[in-house]
Amino acid sequence: MKKTFLIAMLVLISLIISACSGKDKEFSIDSDVETTISVISWAGDGVYYDDIGHTNLSVDDLKNPKVASMYANAKEFNKLFPNVKINYYGKQYGPDDGGVYWEDEIENFKNKYGEYPNVIPLMNTSGFIQKGFLADLSRFEDDIYYDQFNEGLMKQNNFYGFQAALPGYFIPAGIFVNNDLIENENLDEPSVDWTFNQFTQLVTSGQKGQGSDTYVSISAMPDWWIQQEFLYNQLFDGPMDGKYISLNNDYTKEFFRDGVSRWSDYDFYGQSDETFLEDNESWGARAFSNGKSIIHGSEPWFITDFSTATGWLPGPSGYDIYPFPSYAGSGNTISTITDPVGIFNSCNDDGLLQCSAEEELKIKVAYTFQAFSSVDTRAWEARVAQQYTDSETGSIETGVLDSSFPVTTGELYDEQMEIWFSSPRHAIYKNESMVGFQAINELIKAGNIKAISDKSYPWFYIDPDSGEQRRIFEEFLTYYAIDETYITESGWYDAFAAKLPEWEILFNERLDDVFENIQKGLQTYYGYEENDVRFN
């Protein structure tokens, strides 16, 4: 009787622990599953690796961090799913480098190896939906990993309930600030909840870069903040009052009149003299690196270049990264750089919409591998322990974590950030003095992200006059030059304000056209109805 009671209690305790840990969901595949998937990426070494997780590559064999990262992920995944074969090919350099565009690289892979890769980093997510190329990952909402992803990052890739991709590489974008220079100049150091007016006060209290012994207030205009404030915030939440974005309003005009036009009077590119420009290689990021700038509002991808004191672009002493200032009650936000990763829609292999069991299995395994690589701490630990040989120095390096932050939230995010901090390139950001970075970290941890990714969201259209591909928001994104009137000229603001009605109409029309095509793609390849309620 006692034995029976003890067993019952152990079962009950086990169920409680399972429920509390959030692990009551299950993998979409069994541990003994047998199949083959292929993975493609950029930044590889141009070599095709057959069954990479079951090979034994030495440190001498691994001379590329991306390959070493994939090797570590696959090895760890195969501990859970030993009968899955993972083939991998990494294009050398960037996605569109080497004279071959990324979409052509994917087609070349199919022509060479007989089928499309199953796991694919994406440059044009919405375009691939229109072709029926991507699997709808919302089918995995009961999978163990699915709701561990950062909801804000997941929403970047969700169209009418269709989950087109998972967040892959991800870094935040904020404002780089040189607090040592602020202190030396007796200026007011920003708070993490700073405002538009405080930002403007800091910029206009500084200098314009006139000679070698001076500095400049702002070494690059805050373009990421501008995009977040007037595009991303609105696009993230979808159409309101029949519009995707609203630009022709006092909100926009006041920001550019009272902010942008005033900040430009202290901008490195517009106001610095020739001596100052030459001293800093005519490059704002170099001016910030040299400690000659208070604020750098662009190029967020330098987050780990600035943090590497012995690198090619070390940040100045005492720098930090702050969330964007709040404007008219919008709150302190961040933007993101996010590379989505899609799973090929294997259901289309035979030209039929309905999935066969084999096709569905391919999708399940490919999703599970990518989700495991991104979300599971075991994969993070495997990457941080993986060794490879630096191809330039010949030295053995440990750890193949790139700059990417965790794509999770809550305690799991904290756990994986500790691994992120363990990289020497990231250690500086754990300093308590980095109050701005800590605030950014809290926003991410809470899932408080309302940004879009230009690789996910419709970002391009075909110009009907020239037939060329252009950015949908091209005119707004080049705000600093309106019909050859530059931001440094007195008539610039009036020219800018006069364009807002025209731009608002143009941008919404272009977006309407693209989303109409997305809806057609969902109808053609994914069984959506023409009047599907999800389109409303």
C-alpha positions, 0 to 999 in steps of 0.5 A: 500500500505504501509502495502504491502511494509512493508511486502515485505521489512521484507521478503527481510530483512529476506532472506538477514539475512538468506543468511548472517548467512549461515542458508539457508540450512535445516535439513534433517528431519522435526521437527515432524519426528517419529522414534527410534534410538540407540546410543552406546559408550565406557566410559559409565556405562554399563546401557541401557537407554531407550528413554534417552531424555524423561526421568527425571534423577536426579543428583543422578542418573547421576554418569558417565560424558559420560551418563550425556553428552548423557542425555544433548545432547538427552534432547536438541535434543528432544526440536527440534525433540520431537517425536524421541526416543533415546536409549543409551548404554555406555560400561564401560571403554575403547573400548577394555577393559573388555575382549571384543573388540569393534567390538564384543561389537557392535555385542553383542548389536545387539544380545541383542537388536535386531538391530545394534546401529545407532550411533557408535564411530569407531575403524576401519572405513576403515574395516567397509566400507569393510563390508558395515556397514557404511552409506555414509554421503555425502548424507547430503552435503545440510544439515544445519550442514554438511559444518560447520564441519572442512573440514580437520577433515572430510577429515580424514574419506573420501574415494573416495568421500564416507564420512564414518564418522563424527569427534567426539572426537578431540584434537590437538597434538603439542610439550609441552614446559616448558618456565619457565625452558628455561628462568631459563637456559637462553636458547632461547624461541621458537617462534610459527613459529620455525624451525627444526634447532631451535628445535635442537638448543634448545634440544642440548643446554640443559642437559641429566638428570644426578642427582636429581638437573638436568633436561633433554632436551627432556622427550619423543621423538617427535613421533607425529611430526615424524608421521605427517612429514613422514606419515600423511602429505603424506597420507592425500593427497593420492597417488602421483606418484603411491605411498602413501608414500616416505621414501627413500629420502634425506628429510627423511635421513637428518631429522633422521641424523641431528635431531632424532639421535642428539635429542636422545643424550638428551632423558630421556629414553636413556640418563638419569642416574638412579637417575634422572629416579627414581626421575621421576618414569622412566616416561617422562611425570612425568619428564615434570610434575615435571618441569625437562624437557624442551620438551615433544614430546609425549602423547598429551592426557595429554593436560587437565591433565597438565592444572589441577593444583590439578590433578594427573599430573599437568603441570609445571609452564609456560608450553605451547603447540607449533605447530610442527617446520617447516622442509624443508619448510613444515610449522608449523603443528599439528597432531590430535587425532580424534575418528570418529563416524559412522552412521550404514548403515540401508539400509542393514537391509533387505539384499538389497542395495537399501534403503527403506523409513524407512531405509533412515529415520533411517540414516537421524535421526541418522546423524542429532543427531550426527551432532547436538551433535557435531556442534550445540552450543545449545548442547555445552551449554547443556553439560556445564550446565549439573550436575552430581554426581562424583562417587568417591567424591560424590560431585555434579559437573557442566559441562560434557565437555570432552577434545574435541575441537570444530570440526567446524571452523571460528566464530562458532569455536570461539563461542564454544571455549569460552564454552570450556574455561569455563571449569576450566580444560581448563581455563589456555589455554586462558592466553595470555602468551600461545602463542603456544596454540594460534597458534595451535588454529588458525590452527584449526580455519582455518581448516588447518589440514592435519592429519589422524586418525589411527581409520579412515585410514587403520592402520593394516594388517594381517602378512602373516607369523604369521597370526597376526594383525600388524600396516602397518608402524610397522617397521618405528614406532619402528625406535629407534631399528633396528635389535637390534641396538638401537638409543643410539648405534653408528651404529643406523643411518646407520642401519636405513637409510639402511632399508628405501628402503625396508620399502617404498616398504613394506608399499606401498604394504600393503596399496595397498592391503587394498585400493583394499579391500576398493574399493571392499567394495564400489563396493559390498555394495555402487554401485561403478563401478569397474573402477569408476573414483573416484578410480583414 
